[in-house]
Amino acid sequence: MTETAELGDFLKARRAALDPADLGLPTGFNQRRVAGLRREELAQLAGISVDYYTRLEQGRARNVSDSVLDSLSRALRLHRDEETYLRNLAAPKRRRVARPRAQRIRPELQLMLNAIQSPAFVFGRYLDVLAWNPLGSALAFDFAGRPPGERNIPKMFFLDERARELHPEWETVAKEVVANLRSESGKYPDDPYLAQLVGELSLGSEDFRKLWAKHTVREKAHSWKAMINPIVGELRLRYETLRLPADPDLALVIYTAEPGSDSERALGLLASWVADPAHA
């Protein structure tokens, strides 16, 4: 799918998500047959013509100015990640590069991962897991035991039948994963790997198809996650995501447990299990 088509779908999805009542607009049944704002209402809020906004949604507009993007972001009430995604789609030639090169992990980065005493891993474009420490691999999906092409977070969540067993809050996390992937996809919308990945996920998972169609955008940042570890049982951990300055396409994720909690004790047991040579 082209960037202009993705842009139109994103605008329509965000327009449909707005509640007219929040904007003081009529919401009666006789006035509205579909959810959200009409095109003419959004165009008026953004201060642009209905014809131009229609061309944007239909993928017929080119060279969208920064001022128009600013106005659309305000009218659609986009948060920072959504606004970044909008700009990536609307002005791809400003930041497009040649087909992205295969990502590599510097040995020093792997040494750092190994020195971290908490579960940690590094992901790259499209949430491909590229490196991890032993505790990070043992936490849920066993990165080390998977072929390189299967070390992808969306694939693990939507195509691995164990994902629901490992994540008791699977529905919530699945939404976050798709929103993360949508955010990542805006950076390189012309990368053929994205089309291949989305196609594979769409064919293999109805849940993914439905969530992808919502055009929700959110970069992976920080939150809590519940997991059922096969070795030590239930864990509730907080994760933080740190972008690497030398390569913004790489991100380091570190999990930590609340001090003194059952999860901290269980994580300690898991660390002991991982450190046992018999399980190496």
N, C-alpha and C positions, 0 to 999 in steps of 0.2 A: 504494500500500500504506500502511496506517495505521501510526502510530508503535508501537502495541501489537503489531501483527503483526511489524514489524521487530524489536522488542524480543525477542519470542519466538524468532524465527529466529536472532538474535544469540546468545541464551542457549544454544540448542541447538547452534549451531556451536562455541561456546567449550567447552561441556560435552563435546562429542565430541572436541575437540582435546586434552583432558587425558589423560595416561597414568596409569591406575590404579596401575601399579607405582611411580611416583614418590610416590604417596600411601600406599604400603603396603597396597594393596587387592589381592584375588585377581584374576588375569588369565587363568585357565585357560579353554580352549575351552568346557568344559561350563558355565562360569559366565557367559560373556559372548558374546552373539551380535552385538553392534555395538561399534564403537570408543567409547572414552571412558567417562565415568562414567554410572551410572544416575541417574535423577532423585532417588531417595531418598537416594543417597550424597551428591549435591551438596547437597541440602536439609539433611542432617545436618551437613555441613561448614560450611554457612552459618548453622546454628542456627535454621532456619525450618521450618515444617511442610511435609510433602510436598504436601499439598493446596494450600497457598498458592504453593509454587514451581510446581506444575503449572498453576495459574491464571495465573501470570506467563508461562510458556511458551505458553499458549494465548491470551494476550491478553485475559484476563478480569479482570485486577487493575488497580486504579486507585490513584492517590495513594500510590505506593511511598515509604516513608520513607527518610531519609538513612541510618539505621542498617542497614536491610535492604540498601540499595545498597552500603554499606561492606562488609557481610558477604559479599555476592555477589562483589564485586570481589576480596576476599581468597580466597574459596573457588575462584574461577575463575582466580586468579593473573593478573589483568589488569594490563597495563602502563598507564602514564599515559594514552596516547591512547585505549586501549580503555575505560578507566574513564570518561573524559570522554564518549565516545560513548554508553556505557551510561546515564549520567546525562542526557544530552540526550534520549534516547529515552524514558526512564522518567519524566521530569518536564518534558515539553515546554512546559506552560503556564507554568512558572516563568520561561522566557526567550523565549517566543514573541512575536513582534512581527507587525505587519501584513505583508502580502506584501512581501518585500525590494524596495527600490527599485533601479532600474538603477544600476550602479556607474559612477562617473565618475573620471577621473584628473585631478588638479590640474595645471595647467601647470608649477608648480614641481617636481612629481615627475618630469615628463618632462624638464625641464632637468637634474635630477640624474642621470637615466638617461643622457642624452647626454654628461654629464661623466665618467661611469665608463669607464675604459679597458679594462675586461674585458667579455665578453658578459654582458648583464643583461636581465631582463624582470620584469614585475609580473603576477601572476595574482590573480584574485578568486574569487568563489564558484564551486564546481564546476570549478575549474582552468581557467577561461576566461582566456586571455592578453589583457590589457587595454592594455599598453604595453611598449615595448622600446627598446633602443638599436640602431644599425645592426649592430654586431657580434653582438648577441644574435639578431637576425633571420637573420643569415647563417650561424649556427652549424649549424642542422639543417633546420628546417621552414619557413623563409621566412615569418615571420608577416606581413610587409608585403604579400606577394603573395597572401594568402588573404582571402576574404570574412570580415567580422566574425563571422558565425555559425559559421565553421569554425575559428576561432582558439581551439580547446579542446584541451587536452593529451590527454585520453582519446580524443577523436575522431581526433586525429593519430596516436596510437599504434595504434589498433585498426581504423580505417577507411581509413587511407592505406597503400596497398601498399608504399610506399617506406620505411615505418618500420623494417622488419626490415633493410633494406640500410643504413640510417643508424645503426642501433644493433646492433652485433654481440652484445651481451648482452641482446637484446630480451626474452627470457623473464623475466629478473630484473627489468628495468626495468618491464615490463608489470605484474608483481605489485605493485611499488611504486606505480605509477600508480593501480591499482584500490584499493589500501589507502588512498592519499591521498584518492581520491574518496569512499570510504566514510566517512572521517573528516570530510571537508567536509560530506557529506550529513546527518550527525547534527545539524548546527547549525540547519538549516532543513528538517526532514523533511517539512513540509507544502507546500513550494514546488513548484508544478506543473511548473516547469522541470526539476526533478530527475527526476520521473517520465518526462517527455518525453525527456530525455537518456539515462537508463538504458534506456528502451525502444528508442531508436534504436541504441544501442550493442549491446544484446542481440540485436536483429534482424540487425545487420550483422556480428557477430563471435561465433563460438562460443567462442573463447578468453575473451572478456570475460564471457560468460554463466557459464562455469565458475568463473572467478576471483571474480566478484561473489557467486556462491552460497556461497563460502567465508566470507564476512563477516569478512575480515581488515581490521583497522583500523590505520593508521599515518599520522601527519601528516608531510608533507614537511618534512625538516629539513636534513640534510647527508649527503653521501656522495661517492663517486667515480662517474663515468660515462664509458664509452667511446663514442665516436662516430666515424663515417666521414663527414667533411665532403666535399662534392662538389668543393671547390676545392683543399684542402690535404691531404686524406687523413685518416689516423687521428689522433684526439685522445683523450687521457685527462685529464679535468679533474675538479677537485673543485668541488662546488657547496655554497653556504650559503644557507639560506632565512631571511629576517628578516621578521617580522610588523611592520606599520606601526602604531605606538601610536595614532595618530589614527583609524585604521580597521582593526581586527583582521581584517576580511574580506579585506584586501589583503596580499599578501606579495611581497617583493622577493627574486629569485633571482640570485645572482652566481656566475659560473664563473671559476675560476682554474687556472693550470697550475703544476706543480712547477717552481721556479726551475732553470734550466739544462737542462731536459728537452727532448726532441724536440717534445713537445706545446707547450712555451712558444715554441719557434722557429716551429712551424707556426701557432700562434695569432698571432704577429707578422706572418707572411706574409698571413694572412687579414685582419688589421687593415689592412695596406697595400692589399690588394685592395679592401676596402670603402671605403677613403678615396679611391681613384682615381675621379675624376669620371666616367669612362667607365662605371663600374658603379653609379653613384648612381641 
